[in-house]
Amino acid sequence: MRRRAPWTTVAAVLVVGLLTIPVLAATLEPGSPEAAGLSSERMRRIGEAMQRHIDEGSISGGVTAVARHGRLVHLEAHGLMDIESQKAMTTDALFKIMSMTKPVAGVGIMILVEEGKVRLDDPVSRFIPELADLQVGVALPQGRGRGGRGGAAAGGGGRGQAPPFYTVPANRPITIQDLLTHTSGLVSGTISNAESARLAPQGPNATLADVIPKLGQVPLEFQPGDRWAYSAARGFDTILYVIEQVTGQTAGAFLKERIFDPLGMRDTAFWAGENNPRVVTLYQGGQDGLRRSENQTGVTSQTYFSGGGGLVSTAEDYLRFGQMLLNGGEFDGIRVLGPRTVDLMSSAVLPDDFFGGPGVSFGLSMQVVNDPVAAGLRVGEGSFGWDGAYGTHVWIDPENDLVGLVMLQTAVRQVSRDVENALMQAIVE
């Protein structure tokens, strides 16, 4: 298993006044692009790429950040954080990072793996007995009625319901590694999503303890380990509930104590507070341009700590988290994980044909790029990271010693690709 280095980046406009960038920590001080092997002139194209999307009306604004060789070389705000009030974006704006929560949850459980309190091959039922003896949902062939063969028949077929299906016993228990790699089948497809909503609903004041044990009644989407299918929320919600069961702390308290406080991530939490002026407004794109999303809370909550997507963070905070991974688990003299653990998390754990398309695989909570050319990505070989549903994006590029970050609150995937391209062409040494 080879050692991986830093984070590659999805960055931003050139920092013209570098002294205006706040120091993140002793190990991530501001530096000039040239000192980090980047062209200042070429880095301006990052801001130009962002501005094109703003001018086209596909996004309201965003924040981009880049670190290279352990120096913060770019941090810039673009556009507006709220269109209706014409409020300008700021570098300390708060973003709902959605699935960029998953790598944080992954680090949390790996802390316990290092301490010997959890094993990757542990059955999840060791910590959550209700998730023992699970069933797997099997869709009935089209045109067949309810009943089927094998186990119990279930399913409806109406809108919001599972298609007709029957169940069979799971061949084996789901494991911690299955959850981290999206190969568990837990709430990761048509049958399991619908049945989860019916059998394990999440009320407004629910906690993980109210929801996760009920998933034992929900059929898996497929036999554990048979394939990769994204568990958007409940797989990593379950990871955080395991942490709660092992430590006796809430997931929010554990992550704060073991990750956020040590790394100086002062603004990262599962709730940003009521009417916080630093929270960026969520927008959805459409034929008539951007419209304000009806749901401005996302999946953030004061009581339900979603490992699948519940965190709010800033560009500076998440860059600290990224720099920790870039440094092999250490940041500013604080070690969160061992280097070999970071190597494992950022390695291609799954077979090549399990995840995505050519050139990409999946590690423990993050995508891994094995072949950038085959994947059609402007990043270095071995880069790893993940996205969020509202347009946030981070990746770590060991080959180029980069950490990159794009923070948006509108789902436009092409923005990240354009910023990646603009950054990579600015590398001159």
C-alpha positions as CSV (number, residue, x, y, z in Angstrom):
1,M,0.0,0.0,0.0
2,R,1.8,3.2,-1.1
3,R,1.8,6.3,1.0
4,R,-0.4,9.1,-0.3
5,A,0.4,12.8,0.1
6,P,-1.8,15.8,0.0
7,W,-5.1,17.0,-1.3
8,T,-5.7,18.2,-4.8
9,T,-7.9,21.0,-5.3
10,V,-10.8,22.6,-6.7
11,A,-9.8,26.1,-6.2
12,A,-10.4,29.6,-6.8
13,V,-9.4,32.9,-7.9
14,L,-5.9,34.1,-7.4
15,V,-5.2,35.8,-4.1
16,V,-4.0,39.3,-5.1
17,G,-3.7,40.6,-1.5
18,L,-2.2,37.6,0.1
19,L,-1.8,39.3,3.5
20,T,-5.6,39.6,3.7
21,I,-5.9,35.8,4.0
22,P,-6.3,34.8,7.7
23,V,-3.7,32.3,9.0
24,L,-5.3,28.9,9.5
25,A,-2.5,27.5,11.7
26,A,1.2,27.3,12.0
27,T,1.4,24.5,9.4
28,L,-0.9,26.2,6.9
29,E,0.4,29.7,6.7
30,P,-0.4,32.0,3.7
31,G,2.2,31.8,0.8
32,S,2.5,33.1,-2.7
33,P,1.4,31.0,-5.6
34,E,4.9,31.2,-7.1
35,A,6.6,29.9,-3.9
36,A,4.3,26.9,-4.2
37,G,5.0,26.3,-7.9
38,L,1.9,28.0,-9.2
39,S,1.5,30.8,-11.7
40,S,-0.4,33.8,-10.3
41,E,-1.4,34.9,-13.7
42,R,-2.7,31.5,-14.6
43,M,-4.5,31.1,-11.2
44,R,-6.7,34.1,-12.2
45,R,-8.5,31.6,-14.5
46,I,-10.0,30.0,-11.4
47,G,-11.9,33.2,-10.6
48,E,-12.8,33.6,-14.2
49,A,-14.3,30.1,-14.3
50,M,-16.4,30.9,-11.2
51,Q,-17.5,34.2,-12.7
52,R,-18.6,32.6,-15.9
53,H,-21.0,30.3,-14.0
54,I,-22.3,33.3,-11.9
55,D,-22.8,35.3,-15.1
56,E,-24.7,32.4,-16.7
57,G,-27.0,32.2,-13.7
58,S,-26.1,28.6,-12.8
59,I,-24.8,29.5,-9.3
60,S,-25.3,32.5,-7.0
61,G,-21.7,32.4,-5.7
62,G,-19.2,30.4,-3.8
63,V,-15.9,30.1,-2.0
64,T,-12.8,28.4,-3.4
65,A,-9.6,27.5,-1.6
66,V,-6.2,25.9,-2.4
67,A,-3.3,24.7,-0.4
68,R,-0.1,23.5,-1.9
69,H,3.1,22.3,-0.2
70,G,1.5,23.1,3.2
71,R,0.8,26.7,2.3
72,L,-2.5,28.4,1.8
73,V,-2.2,30.0,-1.6
74,H,-5.8,30.8,-2.5
75,L,-8.9,31.6,-0.6
76,E,-11.5,33.7,-2.3
77,A,-15.2,34.5,-2.2
78,H,-17.2,34.9,-5.4
79,G,-20.7,36.3,-6.2
80,L,-23.5,36.4,-3.7
81,M,-24.5,34.4,-0.7
82,D,-28.1,35.6,-1.0
83,I,-29.6,36.9,-4.3
84,E,-32.7,38.5,-2.8
85,S,-30.8,40.8,-0.5
86,Q,-27.8,41.1,-2.8
87,K,-25.5,40.0,0.1
88,A,-22.0,39.5,-1.0
89,M,-20.3,36.1,-0.5
90,T,-17.7,36.0,2.3
91,T,-14.8,33.7,2.9
92,D,-16.2,32.7,6.3
93,A,-19.6,31.8,4.9
94,L,-21.3,28.7,6.3
95,F,-22.2,25.9,3.8
96,K,-24.3,22.8,4.2
97,I,-21.7,20.3,3.0
98,M,-24.0,17.3,2.7
99,S,-22.1,14.2,1.7
100,M,-18.7,15.8,2.4
101,T,-19.8,14.9,5.9
102,K,-19.1,11.2,5.0
103,P,-15.3,11.5,5.1
104,V,-15.6,13.2,8.5
105,A,-17.7,10.3,9.8
106,G,-15.1,7.9,8.2
107,V,-12.3,9.5,10.1
108,G,-14.4,9.3,13.3
109,I,-14.9,5.5,13.0
110,M,-11.3,5.0,12.0
111,I,-10.2,6.7,15.3
112,L,-12.1,3.9,17.1
113,V,-10.6,1.3,14.8
114,E,-7.1,2.5,15.7
115,E,-8.0,2.3,19.4
116,G,-9.1,-1.4,18.9
117,K,-12.7,-0.7,19.9
118,V,-14.0,-1.4,16.4
119,R,-12.8,-3.6,13.6
120,L,-13.6,-3.1,10.0
121,D,-14.8,-6.7,9.6
122,D,-17.0,-6.4,12.7
123,P,-20.7,-7.2,12.1
124,V,-22.7,-4.0,12.6
125,S,-25.0,-6.1,14.8
126,R,-22.1,-6.3,17.4
127,F,-23.0,-2.7,18.2
128,I,-26.6,-2.6,17.1
129,P,-28.3,-5.9,17.8
130,E,-31.4,-4.9,15.9
131,L,-29.4,-5.1,12.7
132,A,-28.8,-8.9,13.0
133,D,-30.5,-11.4,10.8
134,L,-31.4,-9.0,8.0
135,Q,-33.5,-9.7,5.0
136,V,-32.7,-8.8,1.4
137,G,-35.5,-7.4,-0.9
138,V,-35.8,-9.0,-4.3
139,A,-38.0,-7.3,-6.9
140,L,-40.6,-9.4,-8.5
141,P,-40.4,-9.8,-12.3
142,Q,-42.6,-7.2,-14.1
143,G,-46.2,-8.4,-14.3
144,R,-46.1,-10.8,-11.5
145,G,-48.4,-10.3,-8.6
146,R,-47.6,-10.2,-4.9
147,G,-46.5,-13.4,-3.3
148,G,-43.4,-14.5,-5.1
149,R,-41.2,-17.2,-3.8
150,G,-38.9,-17.7,-1.0
151,G,-39.4,-15.4,2.0
152,A,-42.1,-13.0,2.9
153,A,-43.9,-11.0,0.2
154,A,-44.2,-7.3,0.5
155,G,-44.1,-4.0,-1.5
156,G,-46.8,-1.9,-3.0
157,G,-46.1,-0.3,-6.3
158,G,-47.7,3.1,-5.9
159,R,-45.9,6.4,-5.9
160,G,-43.3,6.6,-3.0
161,Q,-43.7,2.9,-2.4
162,A,-41.4,0.0,-3.1
163,P,-42.1,-2.1,-6.2
164,P,-43.5,-5.5,-5.5
165,F,-40.8,-7.7,-3.9
166,Y,-40.1,-10.7,-1.8
167,T,-37.4,-11.2,0.8
168,V,-34.7,-13.8,1.4
169,P,-32.2,-14.0,4.3
170,A,-28.9,-12.1,4.0
171,N,-26.0,-14.4,3.2
172,R,-23.9,-12.8,5.9
173,P,-24.1,-9.8,8.3
174,I,-23.2,-6.4,7.1
175,T,-19.9,-5.1,8.4
176,I,-18.4,-1.7,9.2
177,Q,-16.4,-1.8,6.0
178,D,-19.5,-2.5,4.0
179,L,-21.0,0.7,5.4
180,L,-17.8,2.7,4.6
181,T,-17.7,1.4,1.1
182,H,-21.4,1.5,0.2
183,T,-21.5,-2.2,-0.4
184,S,-23.9,-3.1,2.5
185,G,-27.2,-2.7,0.6
186,L,-28.5,-0.7,3.6
187,V,-31.1,1.9,2.3
188,S,-29.4,2.2,-1.0
189,G,-32.0,1.6,-3.7
190,T,-35.6,1.6,-4.7
191,I,-36.9,-1.1,-2.4
192,S,-34.9,-0.2,0.7
193,N,-35.4,3.6,0.3
194,A,-39.1,3.2,0.2
195,E,-39.3,0.7,3.0
196,S,-37.0,2.8,5.2
197,A,-39.3,5.8,4.8
198,R,-42.3,3.6,5.8
199,L,-40.7,1.6,8.6
200,A,-38.0,3.9,10.0
201,P,-39.3,7.5,9.5
202,Q,-37.3,10.4,10.9
203,G,-39.4,12.8,12.8
204,P,-38.5,16.4,13.4
205,N,-37.0,15.8,16.8
206,A,-35.6,12.3,16.2
207,T,-32.2,11.1,17.3
208,L,-30.1,8.4,15.7
209,A,-31.3,6.1,18.5
210,D,-34.9,6.6,17.4
211,V,-34.2,5.7,13.7
212,I,-31.2,3.4,13.2
213,P,-32.4,0.4,15.2
214,K,-35.6,0.3,13.1
215,L,-33.5,-0.3,10.0
216,G,-33.4,-3.9,11.1
217,Q,-37.0,-4.1,9.7
218,V,-35.9,-2.7,6.4
219,P,-34.8,-5.2,3.7
220,L,-31.3,-4.7,2.2
221,E,-31.2,-3.7,-1.5
222,F,-28.8,-6.6,-2.3
223,Q,-26.7,-9.2,-0.6
224,P,-23.9,-7.6,1.4
225,G,-20.7,-7.1,-0.6
226,D,-22.3,-8.1,-3.9
227,R,-22.1,-4.6,-5.4
228,W,-21.6,-0.9,-4.9
229,A,-24.8,1.3,-4.5
230,Y,-24.8,4.7,-2.8
231,S,-26.4,4.8,0.6
232,A,-27.0,8.6,0.6
233,A,-27.8,8.9,4.3
234,R,-28.5,5.9,6.4
235,G,-25.3,4.0,5.8
236,F,-23.2,6.7,7.3
237,D,-25.9,7.7,9.8
238,T,-25.4,4.1,11.1
239,I,-21.6,4.7,11.3
240,L,-22.2,7.6,13.7
241,Y,-24.7,5.5,15.7
242,V,-22.0,2.9,16.1
243,I,-19.7,5.6,17.4
244,E,-22.4,6.6,19.9
245,Q,-22.9,3.0,21.1
246,V,-19.1,2.5,21.5
247,T,-18.3,5.8,23.2
248,G,-21.5,6.7,25.1
249,Q,-21.2,10.2,23.6
250,T,-23.5,11.8,21.0
251,A,-21.9,11.8,17.6
252,G,-21.8,15.6,17.7
253,A,-19.9,15.6,21.0
254,F,-17.5,12.9,19.8
255,L,-16.6,14.6,16.5
256,K,-16.2,17.9,18.3
257,E,-13.9,16.4,20.9
258,R,-11.8,14.2,18.6
259,I,-11.7,16.1,15.3
260,F,-13.2,19.6,15.3
261,D,-11.6,21.1,18.4
262,P,-8.1,19.5,17.8
263,L,-8.1,20.8,14.3
264,G,-9.5,24.3,15.2
265,M,-12.6,23.7,13.1
266,R,-14.6,26.3,15.1
267,D,-17.5,26.6,12.7
268,T,-18.2,23.0,11.9
269,A,-21.3,21.4,13.5
270,F,-24.6,19.7,12.8
271,W,-26.5,23.0,13.4
272,A,-25.7,26.6,12.5
273,G,-28.3,28.2,14.6
274,E,-31.5,30.0,13.8
275,N,-31.2,32.9,11.2
276,N,-27.4,32.8,11.2
277,P,-26.3,35.6,8.8
278,R,-23.3,33.6,7.7
279,V,-25.4,30.7,6.3
280,V,-25.4,30.7,2.5
281,T,-28.9,30.5,0.8
282,L,-29.7,27.3,-1.0
283,Y,-30.8,27.7,-4.6
284,Q,-32.1,25.3,-7.3
285,G,-31.5,25.7,-11.0
286,G,-34.3,25.7,-13.6
287,Q,-35.5,27.0,-16.9
288,D,-36.2,30.3,-15.3
289,G,-32.9,30.6,-13.6
290,L,-32.1,30.1,-9.9
291,R,-34.9,29.9,-7.4
292,R,-34.7,29.8,-3.6
293,S,-35.1,26.3,-2.3
294,E,-38.1,25.7,-0.1
295,N,-36.0,23.6,2.3
296,Q,-33.2,25.9,3.7
297,T,-32.3,23.5,6.5
298,G,-31.2,20.5,4.4
299,V,-30.6,17.6,6.7
300,T,-28.9,19.6,9.5
301,S,-30.5,19.1,12.9
302,Q,-30.1,19.9,16.6
303,T,-30.9,16.3,17.5
304,Y,-30.3,14.0,14.5
305,F,-26.6,13.8,13.7
306,S,-26.5,12.6,10.1
307,G,-23.2,11.1,9.1
308,G,-24.5,11.0,5.6
309,G,-24.9,14.7,5.2
310,G,-25.6,16.7,8.3
311,L,-22.6,19.0,8.8
312,V,-22.3,22.7,8.2
313,S,-18.8,24.1,7.7
314,T,-16.6,26.8,6.2
315,A,-14.0,26.6,3.5
316,E,-11.3,27.3,6.1
317,D,-12.5,24.7,8.5
318,Y,-12.7,22.0,5.9
319,L,-9.4,22.9,4.5
320,R,-7.9,22.2,7.9
321,F,-9.6,18.7,7.8
322,G,-8.1,18.2,4.4
323,Q,-4.7,19.3,5.4
324,M,-4.8,16.8,8.2
325,L,-5.3,14.0,5.7
326,L,-2.7,15.5,3.4
327,N,-0.2,15.3,6.3
328,G,-1.0,11.6,6.9
329,G,-3.3,12.2,9.9
330,E,-1.6,15.2,11.6
331,F,-2.2,18.9,11.6
332,D,-0.5,21.7,13.6
333,G,1.2,19.2,15.9
334,I,-2.1,17.3,16.6
335,R,-2.3,13.8,15.4
336,V,-5.8,12.6,14.6
337,L,-5.0,9.4,12.7
338,G,-1.8,7.4,11.9
339,P,-0.3,7.6,8.4
340,R,-1.1,4.0,7.6
341,T,-4.7,4.5,8.5
342,V,-4.9,7.4,6.1
343,D,-3.2,5.3,3.5
344,L,-5.9,2.6,3.9
345,M,-8.8,5.1,3.7
346,S,-7.4,6.6,0.5
347,S,-6.6,3.2,-1.2
348,A,-8.8,1.5,-3.8
349,V,-10.5,-0.9,-1.4
350,L,-13.1,-2.1,-4.0
351,P,-12.5,-4.1,-7.2
352,D,-12.2,-1.8,-10.3
353,D,-15.5,-2.9,-11.7
354,F,-17.5,-2.1,-8.5
355,F,-17.7,1.7,-8.5
356,G,-18.1,4.4,-11.0
357,G,-16.6,4.2,-14.4
358,P,-13.1,3.7,-15.8
359,G,-10.2,4.9,-13.7
360,V,-12.0,5.4,-10.4
361,S,-12.6,3.2,-7.3
362,F,-13.7,3.7,-3.7
363,G,-11.8,3.7,-0.5
364,L,-13.1,4.0,3.0
365,S,-15.7,6.8,2.7
366,M,-14.1,8.5,-0.3
367,Q,-13.6,8.1,-4.1
368,V,-10.1,7.3,-5.3
369,V,-8.9,8.2,-8.8
370,N,-6.6,5.4,-10.1
371,D,-6.3,6.6,-13.6
372,P,-7.1,10.3,-14.3
373,V,-7.0,9.9,-18.0
374,A,-9.4,7.0,-18.1
375,A,-11.6,8.9,-15.6
376,G,-11.6,12.1,-17.6
377,L,-10.5,14.1,-14.6
378,R,-7.9,16.9,-14.3
379,V,-6.4,15.6,-11.1
380,G,-3.3,13.6,-10.1
381,E,-3.1,9.9,-10.0
382,G,-4.2,8.7,-6.5
383,S,-6.3,11.7,-5.8
384,F,-9.2,11.1,-3.3
385,G,-12.1,13.1,-2.0
386,W,-15.9,13.5,-2.2
387,D,-18.7,15.9,-3.2
388,G,-21.8,17.2,-1.5
389,A,-25.3,17.3,-3.0
390,Y,-25.5,21.1,-2.9
391,G,-22.3,21.6,-4.9
392,T,-19.5,21.3,-2.4
393,H,-16.4,19.4,-3.6
394,V,-13.0,18.5,-2.1
395,W,-10.2,16.3,-3.2
396,I,-6.7,15.5,-2.1
397,D,-3.9,15.1,-4.7
398,P,-0.9,13.2,-3.4
399,E,0.9,13.5,-6.7
400,N,0.7,17.3,-6.8
401,D,0.8,18.0,-3.1
402,L,-2.5,19.9,-3.3
403,V,-5.7,20.4,-1.2
404,G,-8.6,21.8,-3.2
405,L,-12.0,23.0,-2.2
406,V,-15.1,24.4,-3.9
407,M,-18.0,25.5,-1.7
408,L,-21.4,26.1,-3.4
409,Q,-25.0,25.8,-2.5
410,T,-26.4,24.9,-5.9
411,A,-25.9,21.5,-7.4
412,V,-23.8,22.2,-10.6
413,R,-21.2,19.5,-11.0
414,Q,-19.5,21.3,-13.9
415,V,-18.3,24.1,-11.7
416,S,-15.9,21.7,-9.8
417,R,-14.6,20.3,-13.1
418,D,-13.9,23.8,-14.5
419,V,-12.1,24.9,-11.3
420,E,-10.0,21.7,-11.3
421,N,-9.0,22.4,-14.9
422,A,-8.2,26.1,-14.0
423,L,-6.1,25.0,-11.1
424,M,-4.2,22.2,-12.8
425,Q,-3.1,24.4,-15.7
426,A,-1.6,26.9,-13.2
427,I,0.9,24.3,-11.9
428,V,4.2,25.3,-13.4
429,E,6.6,23.3,-11.2
